[in-house]
């Protein structure tokens, strides 16, 4: 579950300010955060994940107040509990798709890389349709394949919360629906919370709830 209240964040360099009075996304639910590009959806996702610290407000994830944690504690909590699909994928060019999926387990002592994790990585690659491309590097693959790799990586640690920033933005209509269904099935199987930032109105019927970012926030 995600619960936000009285969020206040400012990029001091640009003067951009984001204020959100309240937002809630329950466990076992998929919530779409809809709004035009540049309105602050990505910023809000980074705040929820604890990547950016807010100047004010309360951020609860499964009843843990991440705004009260130190930088180190927030990072550890994120590694163990949150799957983040970045809009720019955040893949490492010098690693194969397979190693990109496994990368969080290789750099974080809080995660244990064992045979079951490697099997889960290959199973996820199969589900998202990149099983035959695992030995290729990002530069050797399509943008859509890179996006699917990022989704597999986000699900590998079996997170209780999935934050996805335009996760289907580079996919054709058929693959959009297929990838979205993988995320929705994960929510059902794990009683997780899915928050998706999107401006694709064609996807909204698949979600349990849609939140209009323009009505939610001041920016």
C-alpha positions in Angstrom: 0.0 0.0 0.0 1.1 3.6 -0.8 -0.2 6.5 1.3 1.0 10.0 0.7 -0.1 13.2 2.5 0.9 16.9 2.4 3.7 16.3 -0.1 5.8 19.3 -0.8 8.9 19.2 -3.1 10.9 21.9 -4.9 13.7 21.7 -7.4 15.5 24.7 -6.1 17.6 25.1 -9.3 14.5 25.5 -11.6 11.9 26.7 -9.1 9.6 23.7 -10.0 7.4 22.9 -7.0 5.2 19.9 -6.6 2.5 19.7 -3.9 0.2 16.7 -3.4 -2.4 16.9 -0.7 -3.1 13.1 -0.6 -2.7 9.9 -2.6 -3.5 6.4 -1.8 -3.0 3.1 -3.7 -4.1 0.0 -1.9 -2.5 -3.5 -1.9 -3.7 -5.8 -4.6 -4.6 -2.8 -6.7 -3.3 -1.4 -10.0 -3.5 2.4 -10.1 -2.9 4.6 -13.2 -1.5 8.1 -12.6 -2.6 10.0 -15.8 -1.3 13.3 -16.9 0.6 15.2 -19.7 4.4 15.0 -20.0 6.2 17.4 -17.8 3.5 17.7 -15.1 5.6 16.0 -12.4 4.6 12.4 -12.5 8.2 11.2 -12.7 9.2 13.4 -9.8 6.3 12.0 -7.7 7.5 8.4 -8.6 11.0 9.2 -7.4 9.6 10.7 -4.2 7.5 7.6 -3.5 10.6 5.4 -4.1 12.7 7.5 -1.7 15.1 8.4 -4.5 14.4 12.1 -4.0 13.8 13.4 -0.4 10.8 15.8 -0.1 10.9 19.0 1.8 7.6 18.1 3.5 4.9 15.4 3.8 4.4 11.8 4.8 5.2 8.8 2.6 3.9 5.4 3.9 4.7 2.2 2.0 3.1 -0.8 3.7 3.0 1.4 6.9 6.7 2.2 6.8 7.2 6.0 6.9 10.1 6.3 4.4 10.3 10.0 4.9 11.6 9.3 8.4 14.4 7.0 7.2 18.0 8.0 6.6 19.4 8.0 3.1 20.9 4.6 3.7 17.7 3.2 5.3 15.6 4.4 2.3 18.0 2.8 -0.2 17.8 -0.5 1.7 14.1 -0.3 2.0 13.8 0.4 -1.8 16.1 -2.5 -2.7 14.1 -4.9 -0.7 10.5 -3.7 -1.3 10.1 -1.6 -4.4 10.4 -2.5 -8.1 11.0 0.6 -10.2 10.6 0.7 -14.0 12.5 3.8 -15.1 11.3 5.8 -18.1 14.8 5.8 -19.5 15.3 2.1 -18.5 18.6 2.7 -16.7 20.2 -0.3 -18.3 24.0 -0.6 -18.3 25.4 -0.8 -21.8 28.4 -3.0 -20.9 26.1 -5.7 -19.4 24.0 -8.2 -21.3 20.2 -8.1 -20.9 20.5 -11.1 -18.5 23.2 -9.5 -16.4 21.2 -6.2 -16.4 18.2 -8.1 -14.9 20.5 -9.7 -12.2 22.5 -6.5 -11.6 20.7 -5.4 -8.4 21.5 -8.7 -6.8 25.2 -8.3 -7.7 25.7 -4.9 -6.2 23.5 -5.0 -3.1 24.5 -7.1 -0.1 20.9 -7.0 1.1 19.9 -9.3 -1.8 21.2 -12.9 -2.1 21.9 -14.1 -5.7 21.3 -17.9 -5.8 20.1 -20.5 -8.3 16.4 -19.7 -7.6 17.0 -16.0 -8.4 18.8 -16.9 -11.7 15.9 -19.2 -12.6 13.4 -16.4 -11.8 15.3 -14.0 -14.0 15.1 -16.4 -16.9 11.4 -17.1 -16.3 10.7 -13.4 -16.2 12.7 -12.9 -19.5 10.5 -15.6 -21.0 7.3 -13.9 -19.8 8.3 -10.5 -21.2 9.5 -12.0 -24.5 13.2 -11.5 -24.4 14.4 -15.0 -23.5 16.2 -15.4 -26.9 18.0 -12.0 -26.4 19.5 -12.5 -23.0 23.1 -12.7 -24.3 22.7 -9.5 -26.3 23.8 -6.1 -25.0 21.3 -3.1 -24.9 22.9 -1.5 -27.9 22.2 -4.7 -29.9 18.5 -4.7 -29.0 15.4 -2.7 -29.8 14.1 0.0 -27.5 11.1 -2.2 -26.8 13.3 -5.1 -25.8 15.3 -2.8 -23.5 12.0 -1.7 -21.9 11.0 -5.3 -21.3 14.3 -6.0 -19.8 13.8 -3.1 -17.3 10.4 -4.6 -16.4 11.9 -8.0 -15.7 14.6 -6.4 -13.5 12.0 -4.5 -11.6 10.0 -7.7 -10.7 13.0 -9.8 -9.9 13.1 -9.0 -6.1 9.4 -9.8 -5.8 8.5 -6.3 -4.6 5.5 -5.3 -2.6 5.2 -2.1 -4.6 5.9 -1.6 -8.3 6.4 1.9 -9.6 6.4 2.1 -13.4 7.1 5.3 -15.3 5.6 5.0 -18.8 6.4 1.2 -18.9 4.7 0.7 -22.2 5.7 4.0 -23.9 8.0 2.3 -26.5 5.9 -0.7 -27.3 3.5 -1.5 -30.1 -0.2 -1.9 -29.2 0.0 -5.7 -28.9 3.1 -5.7 -26.7 1.7 -2.9 -24.6 -1.3 -5.0 -23.6 0.8 -8.1 -23.1 3.3 -6.3 -20.8 0.6 -4.5 -18.9 -1.1 -7.9 -18.3 2.2 -9.3 -16.9 2.3 -6.4 -14.4 -1.4 -6.8 -13.5 -1.0 -10.6 -13.0 2.0 -10.0 -10.7 -0.2 -7.7 -8.6 -2.8 -10.4 -8.3 -0.3 -13.2 -7.5 1.6 -11.2 -4.9 -1.0 -8.9 -3.5 1.3 -6.0 -4.5 0.5 -2.4 -5.3 1.1 -1.1 -8.8 1.4 2.6 -9.6 1.8 3.5 -13.2 2.6 6.9 -14.5 1.2 7.2 -18.1 -0.3 9.5 -20.6 -1.7 6.6 -22.6 -5.5 6.8 -22.2 -6.0 3.5 -24.1 -4.6 1.6 -21.2 -6.8 3.0 -18.5 -9.6 0.4 -18.7 -7.2 -2.3 -17.4 -6.6 -0.5 -14.1 -8.6 -0.7 -10.8 -8.3 3.1 -10.4 -7.3 6.1 -12.4 -6.0 9.3 -10.7 -5.8 12.5 -12.8 -2.5 14.1 -11.8 -3.7 17.6 -12.7 -6.5 17.3 -10.2 -4.3 15.7 -7.6 -1.4 18.2 -7.5 -0.3 21.8 -7.7 2.9 22.5 -9.8 
